Amino acid sequence: MPNKTAKNILAIIMWIVGIIISLAVGFGLISKVLAIPYIPSLVLIIVGWIAVVSTVIGMIIAIVNYFN
C-alpha cells in the first residue's frame, strides 16, 4: 500500500493531467481543430470558451483552497 506522500504526488499528477486535457479540448474547440458533426461551429467555440474559463476558475479555486 503506497504511503501518503506517494498518494499526494499521484493526485497532483492526475490533477495536472486533467487540467492539460481540459485546456487542450477547450482550445481545440475554439480553434475548430475538434469538431462534432451537426453542431454549428459557433456553438462549439462557445463551449470551448466555457471549458477553458471553467478550467482556469477551477484551477484557481483549487490552489486557493490548498493554501488555506
Secondary structure, 3 states (H helix, E strand, C coil): CCCHHHHHHHHHHHHHHHHHHHHHHHHHHHCCCCCCCCCCHHHHHHHHHHHHHHHHHHHHHHHHHHHC
